[in-house]
Protein backbone atom coordinates (compact mmCIF):
# COMPACT_ATOMS: atom_id res chain seq x y z
CA UNK A 1 0.00 0.00 0.00
CA UNK A 2 1.39 3.39 -1.02
CA UNK A 3 1.35 6.05 1.66
CA UNK A 4 0.57 9.66 1.06
CA UNK A 5 3.52 11.96 1.38
CA UNK A 6 1.83 15.34 1.20
CA UNK A 7 -0.24 17.44 3.61
CA UNK A 8 -1.89 20.74 2.68
CA UNK A 9 -0.47 23.59 4.76
CA UNK A 10 1.68 23.22 7.86
CA UNK A 11 1.99 19.86 9.60
CA UNK A 12 0.21 20.24 12.93
CA UNK A 13 1.48 19.23 16.34
CA UNK A 14 -1.69 17.13 16.73
CA UNK A 15 -0.88 15.19 13.54
CA UNK A 16 2.73 14.59 14.65
CA UNK A 17 1.57 13.49 18.09
CA UNK A 18 -0.97 11.08 16.62
CA UNK A 19 1.69 9.48 14.41
CA UNK A 20 4.03 9.01 17.37
CA UNK A 21 1.20 7.64 19.53
CA UNK A 22 0.54 4.89 16.96
CA UNK A 23 3.92 3.37 17.85
CA UNK A 24 3.75 3.45 21.65
CA UNK A 25 2.67 -0.18 22.04
CA UNK A 26 4.96 -1.74 19.43
CA UNK A 27 7.26 -3.96 21.44
CA UNK A 28 9.88 -4.52 18.72
CA UNK A 29 10.84 -0.82 18.66
CA UNK A 30 13.51 0.51 21.00
CA UNK A 31 14.37 3.77 19.24
CA UNK A 32 12.48 6.50 17.40
CA UNK A 33 14.32 9.17 15.48
CA UNK A 34 12.31 12.25 14.53
CA UNK A 35 13.16 15.19 12.32
CA UNK A 36 10.94 18.26 12.08
CA UNK A 37 11.68 20.88 9.43
CA UNK A 38 10.43 24.32 10.41
CA UNK A 39 10.13 27.47 8.28
CA UNK A 40 12.41 30.30 9.40
CA UNK A 41 11.74 34.05 9.15
CA UNK A 42 15.09 34.69 7.45
CA UNK A 43 16.13 38.21 6.53
CA UNK A 44 17.36 38.08 2.92
CA UNK A 45 18.48 40.70 0.43
CA UNK A 46 14.93 40.56 -1.01
CA UNK A 47 13.26 41.10 2.38
CA UNK A 48 11.97 39.13 5.34
CA UNK A 49 10.64 35.64 4.64
CA UNK A 50 6.94 35.60 5.62
CA UNK A 51 6.32 32.06 4.42
CA UNK A 52 7.26 29.34 1.96
CA UNK A 53 4.85 28.19 -0.75
CA UNK A 54 5.59 24.51 -1.46
CA UNK A 55 4.77 22.77 -4.73
CA UNK A 56 5.73 19.32 -5.99
CA UNK A 57 5.58 16.90 -8.85
CA UNK A 58 3.52 14.63 -6.61
CA UNK A 59 3.44 11.35 -8.54
CA UNK A 60 7.17 11.45 -9.22
CA UNK A 61 7.88 12.29 -5.58
CA UNK A 62 5.80 9.30 -4.44
CA UNK A 63 7.62 6.98 -6.84
CA UNK A 64 11.04 8.21 -5.73
CA UNK A 65 10.03 8.00 -2.06
CA UNK A 66 9.09 4.33 -2.52
CA UNK A 67 12.58 3.66 -3.95
CA UNK A 68 14.22 5.52 -1.07
CA UNK A 69 12.16 3.60 1.50
CA UNK A 70 13.06 0.25 -0.07
CA UNK A 71 16.78 1.10 -0.14
CA UNK A 72 16.78 2.18 3.52
CA UNK A 73 14.93 -0.94 4.67
CA UNK A 74 17.53 -2.99 2.81
CA UNK A 75 20.48 -1.06 4.28
CA UNK A 76 19.39 -0.64 7.92
CA UNK A 77 17.56 -2.89 10.43
CA UNK A 78 14.68 -0.42 10.80
CA UNK A 79 11.02 -1.17 11.56
CA UNK A 80 9.19 1.77 9.97
CA UNK A 81 9.64 5.00 8.02
CA UNK A 82 7.14 7.84 7.77
CA UNK A 83 7.67 11.02 5.74
CA UNK A 84 5.22 13.91 5.39
CA UNK A 85 5.84 17.16 3.52
CA UNK A 86 3.70 20.27 3.28
CA UNK A 87 2.19 21.65 0.11
CA UNK A 88 0.92 25.20 -0.05
CA UNK A 89 1.85 28.07 2.23
CA UNK A 90 3.66 27.47 5.51
CA UNK A 91 4.43 30.54 7.63
CA UNK A 92 7.50 30.95 9.86
CA UNK A 93 7.34 28.65 12.86
CA UNK A 94 5.23 26.13 10.95
CA UNK A 95 6.41 22.57 10.36
CA UNK A 96 6.85 21.67 6.68
CA UNK A 97 8.66 18.32 6.95
CA UNK A 98 8.11 15.45 9.39
CA UNK A 99 10.34 12.37 9.26
CA UNK A 100 9.89 9.46 11.66
CA UNK A 101 12.12 6.37 11.70
CA UNK A 102 11.80 3.48 14.18
CA UNK A 103 14.20 0.62 14.86
CA UNK A 104 15.10 -1.85 17.56
CA UNK A 105 18.27 0.14 18.31
CA UNK A 106 19.16 3.83 18.26
CA UNK A 107 22.10 3.71 15.87
CA UNK A 108 20.03 2.28 12.99
CA UNK A 109 17.21 4.79 13.57
CA UNK A 110 19.65 7.71 13.74
CA UNK A 111 21.66 6.92 10.62
CA UNK A 112 18.61 5.91 8.57
CA UNK A 113 16.88 9.19 9.51
CA UNK A 114 19.94 11.26 8.55
CA UNK A 115 20.25 9.50 5.20
CA UNK A 116 16.52 9.80 4.59
CA UNK A 117 16.59 13.55 5.25
CA UNK A 118 19.47 14.00 2.82
CA UNK A 119 17.69 11.99 0.11
CA UNK A 120 14.39 13.84 0.60
CA UNK A 121 16.13 17.20 0.19
CA UNK A 122 18.25 16.14 -2.79
CA UNK A 123 16.02 13.75 -4.74
CA UNK A 124 12.36 14.60 -4.28
CA UNK A 125 10.84 17.04 -6.80
CA UNK A 126 9.56 19.47 -4.16
CA UNK A 127 10.09 23.20 -4.51
CA UNK A 128 9.73 26.05 -2.06
CA UNK A 129 9.08 29.63 -3.09
CA UNK A 130 10.03 32.00 -0.28
CA UNK A 131 7.43 34.75 0.04
CA UNK A 132 8.83 38.10 1.19
CA UNK A 133 7.34 40.98 3.11
CA UNK A 134 8.12 43.33 0.20
CA UNK A 135 5.75 41.50 -2.18
CA UNK A 136 8.70 39.67 -3.70
CA UNK A 137 9.65 36.03 -3.78
CA UNK A 138 12.68 33.83 -4.44
CA UNK A 139 13.02 30.10 -4.99
CA UNK A 140 14.38 28.26 -1.97
CA UNK A 141 17.55 26.23 -2.47
CA UNK A 142 17.78 23.10 -0.32
CA UNK A 143 21.14 22.74 1.40
CA UNK A 144 22.62 20.13 3.68
CA UNK A 145 25.61 20.89 5.85
CA UNK A 146 28.07 18.12 6.46
CA UNK A 147 27.56 16.08 9.62
CA UNK A 148 29.92 16.81 12.49
Secondary structure, DSSP 8 states (H G I E B T S, - for coil): -----EEESS--HHHHHHHHHTTTT-TT--EEEEEEEE----EETTEEEEEEEEEE-HHHHHHHHHHHHHHHHHHS-EEEEEEEEEEEEE-TT-EEEEEEEEESSHHHHHHHHHHHHHHHHHHS-EEEEEEETTS-EEE---------
